[in-house]
Amino acid sequence: MDFDEKIKTHLLSVWLEEKKLFAKSKECMFFVTDKGLYFVSKTEAKSQWWKSTVQRQIVRLIKDPENTILTHDGYGEKNLTTDLENEKNPRYAMSDVIEVGTEEKTWGTILFLKLRDGEKERKFHLSIVKDWVTYPAKAPMSFLRVNWTPVVQYIKSRVES
């Protein structure tokens, strides 16, 4: 992450699915900055901060599902820079974005991304989770229906410029 890079969107409790054979899905934080996209699944953030912030985000998105451009107190650019030191947290420049869009499903709304990773193309589906089941493994139980359009428009505006 560059020193002058600013977080535009920070979404928690995001279910990240890579669309390929035998790919494992996982929970992560999704960041959109003015220069890139980041998926953070390994964080230094305290679990108490995480739990309370996820609950506030769910309430916010239920009340106003149109506003997916949001950030959270207690986590800023310094925290993101620290988390991105972990190689398990993928990062993509805006120039790596091939395609971005949104799709309605019966269970919720997804953001789909097609990204360039070196010579390969990778496809991802992201959705925001409302409820989790933790046994036998942590998995989403229900998803939120949100409007991804502001995020899509922002990414497209950054890719085109």
Order of alpha helices (4+ residues) and beta strands (2+ residues): beta-beta-beta-alpha-alpha-beta-beta-beta-beta-beta-alpha
